[in-house]
Amino acid sequence: MRLIIPMAGMGKRLRPHTLTVPKPLLPVAGKPIVQWLIEDISAVCGEPIEEIGFVTGEFGAETEAKLLEVAASVGAKGHIFYQDEPLGTAHAILCARQCLKGDVIVAFADTLFRAAFHLDKNHDGVIWVHRVDNPSSFGVVKLNDNNVITDFIEKPAEFVSDQAIIGIYYFKSGETLEKELQYLLDNNIREKGEYQLTNALENMKNKGMEFVTGAVDEWWDCGNKDATVNTNSRILETRKELFQVPASRFNGGTQIIEPCFIGENVIISGSTIGPYVSIGNNTTVENAVIKNSIIQNNSKVTNITLNNSMIGNHVTLDGNSHELSIGDYNFSS
């Protein structure tokens, strides 16, 4: 199995955090978003992922090394590919042409999920979907009585289906997908100025290829601060067994209300932490009340109450009560 992860976007809705770290590498519940995505896809596949192609912008050597490290953590060989222009989803996938061989999963790196199904490889493709209340904001699929997809509709003005495409796709033949994507570029077939994967899917369906759905139980967005904090909470809640935090690790007067993730070399004193808090490595918290928030590495937070907040790396905060979104290397008192 090969996995392609397009992630060249700038993550503007998550600024200031994405000014220094690409969105897929932002941590939720102690791991980068993209690592949770890869691990969950691996679980659904039920088989090893051999190669992972990351399609990025020019994020720098440190980011690329981290991505290769994430791939290695699941036993896969990582590759870095570049999308120099924002020419659409089909173009982004083609940038990882080297990985379009055999069984392929394409997963866009701004979504996480919880699912109980196992990948059915007896079809030409599987589209991950989730039932939504506002289908006019999404690409959706229509199904026949055998759960086979009959139509792909982008942001329907009138109700046709509530099965929203979440941005994860399985293809039995990477080679066939490559040909269909290249056809769009060769014939300059664009949708709203960009080459779109959905156009290739429609062409493949019209040629008799059979796509079915894989329904996920929950679909979590990491598009902005509020959504990312909520995703952090849902991961902590749904994987409680991974996040046992003994209160004995910390100084007197500290209460940990689980579930929480607390990293290595964290110092906490005189504080109430949780529920739904993630604190990164080497961070200090003193005389604080913190819930439903993410604090990253090497920060110091004192004399403060935080809720629904994201605090970056190397941040110093002292005093007052806030709902905050503060990027790396900030000082406030």
C-alpha positions in Angstrom: 0.0 0.0 0.0 1.2 3.5 -0.9 -0.1 6.7 0.6 0.0 10.2 -0.9 -0.6 13.2 1.3 -1.1 16.6 -0.4 -0.2 19.3 2.1 1.2 22.3 0.1 -1.4 24.8 1.4 -0.3 27.7 3.6 -2.8 27.1 6.4 -3.8 30.8 6.5 -6.9 30.2 8.7 -4.6 28.8 11.5 -2.2 31.8 11.6 -0.2 32.7 13.6 0.6 29.1 14.3 1.3 28.2 10.7 3.7 31.1 10.3 6.5 28.9 11.7 5.1 25.3 11.4 3.1 23.8 8.5 -0.4 22.9 9.6 0.0 19.1 9.2 2.8 19.2 11.7 0.9 21.1 14.4 0.4 18.9 17.4 -2.9 17.7 18.7 -3.0 15.3 21.7 0.8 15.1 21.6 1.3 14.1 18.0 1.4 16.0 14.7 -1.9 16.1 12.8 -0.4 14.2 9.9 0.9 11.4 12.2 -2.5 10.8 13.6 -3.9 10.7 10.0 -1.3 8.1 8.9 -1.7 5.9 11.9 -5.5 5.9 11.6 -5.4 5.1 7.8 -2.9 2.3 8.6 -5.4 0.8 11.1 -8.3 1.0 8.5 -6.1 -0.6 5.9 -5.1 -3.5 8.1 -1.8 -3.8 6.3 1.6 -2.0 6.3 2.1 1.2 4.4 5.2 0.8 2.3 5.7 4.3 1.0 4.4 7.8 1.8 4.6 10.7 -0.6 4.3 14.1 1.0 3.3 16.8 -1.5 4.5 20.1 0.0 5.5 23.7 -0.7 9.0 24.9 0.2 8.7 24.3 3.9 12.4 23.8 4.5 14.8 21.0 5.5 13.7 20.8 9.1 10.1 20.2 8.1 11.0 17.7 5.5 13.1 15.8 8.0 10.2 15.7 10.4 7.9 14.3 7.7 10.3 11.6 6.8 10.6 10.8 10.5 6.8 10.5 10.8 6.8 8.1 7.8 9.5 6.0 9.4 7.5 5.8 12.6 5.0 3.6 10.8 7.6 1.6 9.0 7.2 3.4 5.7 9.7 5.0 3.3 9.0 8.7 3.0 9.3 10.9 -0.1 9.1 14.6 -0.5 7.5 16.1 -3.6 6.9 19.7 -4.4 3.8 21.5 -5.8 5.2 24.9 -6.8 1.9 26.3 -7.9 -1.7 25.9 -6.4 -3.1 24.2 -9.5 -5.6 22.0 -7.8 -6.0 18.6 -6.2 -5.4 16.6 -9.3 -2.2 18.4 -10.0 -1.1 18.0 -6.4 -1.5 14.2 -6.6 0.4 14.0 -9.9 3.3 15.7 -8.2 3.7 12.4 -6.4 3.7 10.4 -9.6 6.4 8.1 -8.3 3.9 6.7 -5.7 1.1 6.1 -8.2 1.6 2.3 -8.3 -0.7 -0.5 -7.2 -2.9 0.1 -4.2 -2.9 3.8 -3.4 -4.6 5.9 -0.8 -4.8 9.7 -1.2 -5.4 11.6 2.0 -5.5 15.4 2.3 -3.7 16.5 5.5 -6.3 18.8 7.1 -8.8 16.2 8.3 -8.8 13.4 11.0 -11.4 10.8 11.6 -12.6 7.9 13.7 -13.8 4.8 11.9 -14.7 1.2 12.7 -14.7 -0.1 9.1 -11.9 -2.0 7.3 -10.9 -1.2 3.8 -12.7 -3.3 1.2 -10.3 -3.8 -1.7 -12.7 -5.7 -3.9 -13.8 -2.5 -5.6 -11.9 -0.1 -7.9 -12.0 2.6 -5.3 -13.3 3.6 -1.9 -14.3 7.1 -0.9 -14.3 8.0 2.8 -17.6 9.9 3.7 -19.4 11.2 6.7 -23.1 12.2 7.0 -23.4 16.0 7.5 -26.2 18.4 8.3 -25.2 21.1 5.8 -24.3 19.2 2.6 -24.4 22.4 0.5 -20.9 23.2 1.9 -19.3 20.0 0.8 -18.7 17.7 -2.1 -21.1 14.8 -1.7 -21.9 11.4 -3.3 -25.1 9.7 -4.4 -25.4 6.0 -4.0 -27.5 3.2 -5.5 -29.0 0.3 -3.5 -25.7 -1.6 -3.6 -23.8 1.3 -2.0 -22.1 2.0 -5.3 -21.5 5.7 -6.1 -23.5 7.0 -9.0 -22.7 10.7 -8.8 -20.2 13.1 -7.4 -21.7 16.6 -6.7 -19.7 19.6 -5.6 -21.5 21.8 -3.0 -25.1 21.1 -4.2 -27.5 24.1 -4.0 -30.4 21.7 -3.5 -30.4 18.5 -1.4 -29.2 15.5 -3.3 -27.2 13.6 -0.6 -25.9 14.2 3.0 -22.8 11.9 2.4 -19.9 14.3 2.4 -16.5 13.4 0.9 -14.0 14.0 3.7 -10.8 14.0 1.5 -9.5 10.4 1.8 -9.7 8.0 -1.2 -8.5 4.5 -2.0 -7.6 3.4 -5.6 -7.0 -0.2 -6.6 -4.8 1.0 -9.5 -2.5 3.9 -9.0 -1.5 3.6 -12.6 -5.1 4.1 -13.8 -5.4 7.1 -11.5 -2.3 8.6 -13.0 -3.6 8.3 -16.5 -6.9 10.0 -15.6 -5.2 12.8 -13.8 -2.8 13.4 -16.7 -5.7 13.4 -19.1 -7.1 16.5 -17.3 -3.8 18.3 -17.6 -3.2 17.3 -21.2 -6.7 18.6 -22.2 -6.6 21.6 -19.8 -9.8 20.4 -18.1 -10.3 22.7 -15.1 -12.9 23.5 -12.6 -12.8 27.1 -11.2 -9.4 27.5 -12.7 -7.9 24.3 -11.2 -7.4 20.6 -12.0 -9.7 18.7 -9.7 -9.7 15.1 -8.5 -13.5 15.0 -8.7 -13.3 15.4 -12.5 -11.0 12.4 -12.7 -13.4 10.4 -10.5 -16.3 11.2 -12.7 -14.5 10.1 -15.8 -13.4 6.9 -14.1 -17.0 6.2 -13.0 -18.3 6.8 -16.5 -15.8 4.3 -17.9 -17.4 1.6 -15.6 -15.1 1.7 -12.6 -16.9 1.0 -9.4 -16.5 3.2 -6.3 -18.1 2.5 -2.9 -18.1 4.5 0.3 -16.3 3.9 3.6 -18.4 5.7 6.3 -16.4 7.2 9.2 -18.0 7.6 12.7 -16.5 11.1 13.3 -14.8 13.6 11.0 -12.6 16.2 12.7 -11.4 19.4 11.0 -8.1 21.2 11.8 -8.8 24.2 9.7 -8.8 27.0 12.3 -8.1 27.5 16.0 -11.5 26.5 17.4 -11.7 23.4 15.1 -8.2 22.3 16.1 -8.9 22.7 19.8 -12.1 20.6 19.4 -10.2 17.9 17.5 -7.6 17.8 20.3 -10.5 17.3 22.7 -12.1 14.5 20.6 -8.9 12.6 20.2 -8.3 12.8 24.0 -11.9 11.7 24.7 -12.0 8.8 22.2 -8.6 7.4 23.0 -8.6 7.9 26.8 -6.6 4.7 27.3 -3.6 6.4 25.7 -3.6 9.3 28.0 -3.2 8.2 31.6 -1.5 11.0 33.6 -0.4 10.2 37.2 -0.9 13.3 39.4 2.2 12.2 41.3 4.3 13.5 38.5 3.6 17.1 39.6 4.1 19.3 42.6 1.6 19.7 45.4 -1.6 21.5 44.9 -2.0 20.3 41.3 -5.1 18.6 40.0 -5.2 16.7 36.7 -8.7 16.3 35.3 -8.5 13.6 32.6 -8.3 13.1 29.7 -5.1 15.1 29.1 -1.8 14.7 27.3 1.2 16.0 29.2 4.6 15.7 27.6 8.1 15.0 28.9 9.9 17.3 31.4 6.7 19.3 32.1 6.6 21.2 35.4 3.2 21.9 36.9 2.5 23.5 40.3 -0.5 24.9 42.1 -2.7 24.4 39.0 -5.8 22.7 37.7 -5.3 21.1 34.3 -8.1 19.6 32.3 -10.2 18.2 31.0 -9.0 18.1 27.3 -5.6 19.8 27.7 -2.4 19.0 25.8 0.9 20.3 27.1 4.1 19.9 25.1 7.6 19.0 26.3 9.6 21.2 28.6 6.7 23.5 29.4 6.1 25.0 32.9 2.7 25.8 34.3 2.3 27.6 37.6 -0.8 28.9 39.5 -3.1 28.3 36.4 -6.5 26.9 35.5 -6.4 25.4 32.0 -9.1 23.4 30.2 -9.9 22.6 26.6 -6.6 24.0 25.3 -3.3 23.2 23.5 0.1 24.5 24.8 3.1 23.5 22.8 6.8 23.0 23.8 9.2 25.1 25.8 6.6 27.6 27.1 5.9 29.1 30.5 2.3 29.9 31.6 1.7 31.4 35.0 -1.1 33.1 37.0 -3.7 32.6 34.2 -6.9 30.9 33.3 -7.1 29.5 29.8 -10.0 27.9 27.9 -10.4 27.1 24.2 -6.9 28.4 23.5 -3.8 27.5 21.4 -0.4 28.5 22.7 2.7 28.0 20.5 6.3 27.1 21.3 8.6 29.3 23.4 5.8 31.5 24.7 5.8 33.2 28.0 2.4 34.2 29.5 1.8 35.7 32.9 -1.5 36.9 34.4 -5.2 37.5 33.4 -7.8 35.2 32.0 -8.1 34.7 28.3 -9.2 32.7 25.3 -6.1 33.0 23.2 -4.4 32.0 20.0 -0.7 32.8 20.3 2.0 31.7 17.9 5.6 30.8 18.6 8.2 33.1 20.4 5.8 35.4 22.1 5.9 37.1 25.5 2.8 38.6 27.3 2.2 39.7 30.8 
